[in-house]
């Protein structure tokens, strides 16, 4: 996995669980990836794969992440069906 990422210029860090830790202990790098997927799943069109064209799916991801970046920069929130 790390070698494949290196061929594309991506630094892959594999985080392993410490066997001495007991119970739930969040892993630092894994949390970043899970947070990104969790944030993307709040956008309705990304929950299911409705698109037939991969380029259309890619544009939906760009749109969702642009919304996330805009909200973080402006400090505002986007109205959702949950806040109605």
MDAnalysis code that builds the backbone (N, CA, C; Angstrom):
import MDAnalysis as mda
import numpy as np

u = mda.Universe.empty(252, n_residues=84, atom_resindex=np.repeat(np.arange(84), 3), trajectory=True)
u.add_TopologyAttr("name", ["N", "CA", "C"] * 84)
u.add_TopologyAttr("resid", np.arange(1, 85))
u.add_TopologyAttr("resname", ["UNK", "UNK", "UNK", "UNK", "UNK", "UNK", "UNK", "UNK", "UNK", "UNK", "UNK", "UNK", "UNK", "UNK", "UNK", "UNK", "UNK", "UNK", "UNK", "UNK", "UNK", "UNK", "UNK", "UNK", "UNK", "UNK", "UNK", "UNK", "UNK", "UNK", "UNK", "UNK", "UNK", "UNK", "UNK", "UNK", "UNK", "UNK", "UNK", "UNK", "UNK", "UNK", "UNK", "UNK", "UNK", "UNK", "UNK", "UNK", "UNK", "UNK", "UNK", "UNK", "UNK", "UNK", "UNK", "UNK", "UNK", "UNK", "UNK", "UNK", "UNK", "UNK", "UNK", "UNK", "UNK", "UNK", "UNK", "UNK", "UNK", "UNK", "UNK", "UNK", "UNK", "UNK", "UNK", "UNK", "UNK", "UNK", "UNK", "UNK", "UNK", "UNK", "UNK", "UNK"])
u.atoms.positions = np.array([
    [0.823, -1.180, 0.000],
    [0.000, 0.000, 0.000],
    [0.874, 1.253, 0.000],
    [1.869, 1.295, 0.859],
    [2.748, 2.466, 0.929],
    [3.543, 2.628, -0.362],
    [3.972, 1.515, -0.953],
    [4.737, 1.582, -2.199],
    [3.857, 2.097, -3.342],
    [2.617, 1.659, -3.377],
    [1.699, 2.124, -4.417],
    [1.427, 3.622, -4.265],
    [1.252, 4.079, -3.031],
    [1.047, 5.505, -2.797],
    [2.260, 6.324, -3.190],
    [3.453, 5.782, -2.953],
    [4.686, 6.496, -3.295],
    [4.818, 6.685, -4.802],
    [4.314, 5.736, -5.585],
    [4.396, 5.889, -7.040],
    [3.536, 7.053, -7.532],
    [2.530, 7.421, -6.733],
    [1.652, 8.536, -7.087],
    [1.981, 9.807, -6.305],
    [3.076, 9.775, -5.547],
    [3.482, 10.954, -4.789],
    [2.680, 11.167, -3.513],
    [2.086, 10.102, -2.978],
    [1.281, 10.195, -1.761],
    [2.044, 9.537, -0.624],
    [2.170, 10.250, 0.485],
    [2.847, 9.715, 1.665],
    [1.835, 8.923, 2.484],
    [1.972, 7.604, 2.507],
    [1.049, 6.737, 3.226],
    [1.679, 6.340, 4.552],
    [0.956, 6.596, 5.636],
    [1.412, 6.197, 6.962],
    [0.435, 5.163, 7.501],
    [0.942, 3.994, 7.835],
    [0.102, 2.933, 8.366],
    [0.179, 2.996, 9.883],
    [-0.969, 3.238, 10.510],
    [-1.037, 3.371, 11.961],
    [-1.539, 2.057, 12.530],
    [-0.777, 1.489, 13.444],
    [-1.171, 0.227, 14.063],
    [-1.585, 0.471, 15.506],
    [-2.473, -0.356, 15.980],
    [-2.951, -0.256, 17.359],
    [-1.884, -0.770, 18.314],
    [-1.726, -0.056, 19.420],
    [-0.787, -0.473, 20.455],
    [-1.427, -1.615, 21.244],
    [-0.813, -2.803, 21.287],
    [-1.443, -3.938, 21.973],
    [-1.575, -3.728, 23.479],
    [-0.810, -2.804, 24.060],
    [-0.887, -2.558, 25.500],
    [-2.120, -1.741, 25.879],
    [-2.721, -1.035, 24.931],
    [-3.890, -0.208, 25.220],
    [-5.143, -1.073, 25.292],
    [-5.977, -0.779, 26.277],
    [-7.205, -1.540, 26.485],
    [-8.396, -0.616, 26.253],
    [-9.436, -1.142, 25.631],
    [-10.629, -0.342, 25.391],
    [-10.521, 0.470, 24.116],
    [-11.419, 1.444, 23.999],
    [-11.456, 2.270, 22.798],
    [-10.448, 3.397, 22.918],
    [-9.490, 3.422, 22.002],
    [-8.500, 4.493, 21.931],
    [-8.435, 4.932, 20.476],
    [-8.876, 6.178, 20.167],
    [-8.846, 6.624, 18.767],
    [-7.430, 6.704, 18.227],
    [-7.259, 6.244, 17.008],
    [-5.960, 6.326, 16.353],
    [-5.878, 7.671, 15.637],
    [-4.771, 8.403, 15.770],
    [-4.728, 9.784, 15.272],
    [-4.933, 9.936, 13.768],
    [-4.224, 9.211, 12.952],
    [-4.329, 9.382, 11.502],
    [-5.607, 8.765, 10.959],
    [-6.042, 7.689, 11.560],
    [-7.263, 7.048, 11.095],
    [-8.453, 7.977, 11.290],
    [-8.410, 8.745, 12.349],
    [-9.501, 9.669, 12.646],
    [-9.660, 10.715, 11.540],
    [-8.573, 11.165, 10.963],
    [-8.640, 12.168, 9.894],
    [-9.397, 11.605, 8.696],
    [-9.095, 10.374, 8.327],
    [-9.758, 9.743, 7.179],
    [-11.230, 9.496, 7.490],
    [-11.529, 8.973, 8.680],
    [-12.915, 8.689, 9.038],
    [-13.734, 9.967, 9.140],
    [-13.127, 11.047, 9.615],
    [-13.834, 12.319, 9.704],
    [-14.194, 12.834, 8.312],
    [-13.295, 12.659, 7.363],
    [-13.569, 13.100, 5.994],
    [-14.734, 12.317, 5.397],
    [-14.732, 10.994, 5.563],
    [-15.835, 10.187, 5.034],
    [-17.151, 10.521, 5.742],
    [-17.089, 10.766, 7.043],
    [-18.287, 11.133, 7.789],
    [-18.866, 12.452, 7.326],
    [-17.996, 13.417, 7.066],
    [-18.445, 14.722, 6.584],
    [-19.056, 14.597, 5.198],
    [-18.447, 13.795, 4.349],
    [-18.973, 13.618, 2.993],
    [-20.320, 12.908, 3.011],
    [-20.544, 12.022, 3.981],
    [-21.807, 11.283, 4.014],
    [-22.983, 12.162, 4.428],
    [-22.719, 13.383, 4.919],
    [-23.805, 14.311, 5.232],
    [-24.409, 14.924, 3.972],
    [-23.740, 14.770, 2.849],
    [-24.262, 15.281, 1.584],
    [-25.068, 14.174, 0.910],
    [-26.333, 14.465, 0.667],
    [-27.296, 13.470, 0.215],
    [-26.877, 12.720, -1.043],
    [-26.311, 13.420, -2.023],
    [-25.979, 12.774, -3.287],
    [-24.781, 11.839, -3.168],
    [-24.047, 11.905, -2.062],
    [-22.881, 11.038, -1.908],
    [-23.173, 9.787, -1.084],
    [-24.361, 9.716, -0.487],
    [-24.696, 8.557, 0.337],
    [-24.882, 7.315, -0.529],
    [-25.532, 7.481, -1.664],
    [-25.712, 6.390, -2.629],
    [-25.059, 6.795, -3.942],
    [-24.709, 5.823, -4.733],
    [-24.085, 6.116, -6.021],
    [-25.183, 6.227, -7.079],
    [-25.742, 7.424, -7.215],
    [-26.812, 7.656, -8.180],
    [-26.275, 7.905, -9.584],
    [-25.037, 8.293, -9.683],
    [-24.482, 8.727, -10.961],
    [-24.016, 7.521, -11.782],
    [-24.171, 7.611, -13.087],
    [-23.715, 6.551, -13.987],
    [-22.331, 6.854, -14.540],
    [-21.982, 8.117, -14.578],
    [-20.700, 8.544, -15.126],
    [-19.733, 8.849, -13.978],
    [-18.562, 8.218, -13.928],
    [-17.603, 8.492, -12.850],
    [-17.216, 9.968, -12.745],
    [-17.170, 10.666, -13.871],
    [-16.834, 12.095, -13.829],
    [-17.914, 12.880, -13.087],
    [-19.154, 12.460, -13.213],
    [-20.245, 13.119, -12.504],
    [-20.135, 12.869, -10.998],
    [-19.785, 11.641, -10.623],
    [-19.573, 11.329, -9.209],
    [-18.424, 12.145, -8.645],
    [-17.369, 12.273, -9.419],
    [-16.210, 13.055, -8.984],
    [-16.597, 14.515, -8.766],
    [-17.428, 15.050, -9.649],
    [-17.838, 16.450, -9.498],
    [-18.685, 16.639, -8.245],
    [-19.469, 15.645, -7.866],
    [-20.266, 15.725, -6.632],
    [-19.351, 15.758, -5.406],
    [-18.277, 14.983, -5.428],
    [-17.321, 14.993, -4.316],
    [-16.647, 16.353, -4.221],
    [-16.231, 16.912, -5.351],
    [-15.622, 18.250, -5.347],
    [-16.602, 19.288, -4.803],
    [-17.851, 19.192, -5.203],
    [-18.862, 20.135, -4.735],
    [-19.059, 20.027, -3.223],
    [-19.129, 18.801, -2.722],
    [-19.319, 18.599, -1.284],
    [-18.125, 19.115, -0.486],
    [-16.916, 18.825, -0.954],
    [-15.735, 19.270, -0.216],
    [-15.545, 20.780, -0.327],
    [-15.993, 21.393, -1.426],
    [-15.965, 22.852, -1.534],
    [-16.903, 23.459, -0.503],
    [-18.054, 22.845, -0.314],
    [-18.994, 23.305, 0.704],
    [-18.377, 23.203, 2.095],
    [-17.685, 22.099, 2.371],
    [-17.038, 21.916, 3.675],
    [-15.970, 22.984, 3.897],
    [-15.124, 23.218, 2.902],
    [-14.070, 24.233, 3.043],
    [-14.669, 25.622, 3.233],
    [-15.735, 25.932, 2.504],
    [-16.379, 27.239, 2.629],
    [-16.946, 27.435, 4.028],
    [-17.597, 26.405, 4.556],
    [-18.145, 26.510, 5.908],
    [-17.049, 26.690, 6.942],
    [-15.929, 26.001, 6.778],
    [-14.827, 26.142, 7.734],
    [-14.189, 27.525, 7.663],
    [-14.082, 28.084, 6.462],
    [-13.463, 29.401, 6.309],
    [-14.368, 30.532, 6.797],
    [-15.667, 30.399, 6.589],
    [-16.582, 31.477, 6.962],
    [-17.170, 31.312, 8.353],
    [-17.077, 30.119, 8.911],
    [-17.631, 29.882, 10.242],
    [-19.143, 29.779, 10.255],
    [-19.751, 29.537, 9.113],
    [-21.205, 29.401, 9.038],
    [-21.576, 27.942, 8.862],
    [-22.852, 27.670, 8.969],
    [-23.314, 26.305, 8.754],
    [-24.311, 26.286, 7.604],
    [-24.402, 25.155, 6.964],
    [-25.333, 24.976, 5.859],
    [-26.606, 24.351, 6.402],
    [-27.780, 24.925, 6.104],
    [-29.026, 24.309, 6.566],
    [-29.175, 22.914, 5.967],
    [-29.553, 21.966, 6.773],
    [-29.755, 20.597, 6.310],
    [-31.160, 20.153, 6.683],
    [-31.532, 18.993, 6.260],
    [-32.840, 18.444, 6.590],
    [-32.946, 18.172, 8.086],
    [-31.812, 18.007, 8.772],
    [-31.840, 17.738, 10.210],
    [-32.204, 18.981, 11.010],
    [-31.888, 20.164, 10.484],
    [-32.165, 21.396, 11.226],
    [-33.554, 21.953, 10.919],
    [-34.309, 21.280, 10.079],
    [-35.643, 21.783, 9.702],
    [-36.667, 21.453, 10.762],
])
